[in-house]
Amino acid sequence: MKPLKRVISISLDEDVIEKLKLLAEENDRSLSQYINLIAKKYLEGEERIK
């Protein structure tokens, strides 16, 4: 079963959005999927540090 998702709203700098869109497209993912992926990877790294 897929994990539950919630819709949220965030504000990002325009240059960050453009870079994320390019990277998401290169990885054949939607912007939302890509942001979720990089957030998970970041959090995994944070957990390793503690």
Secondary structure, 3 states (H helix, E strand, C coil): CCCCCCCCCCCCCHHHHHHHHHHHHHCCCCHHHHHHHHHHHHHHHHHHHC
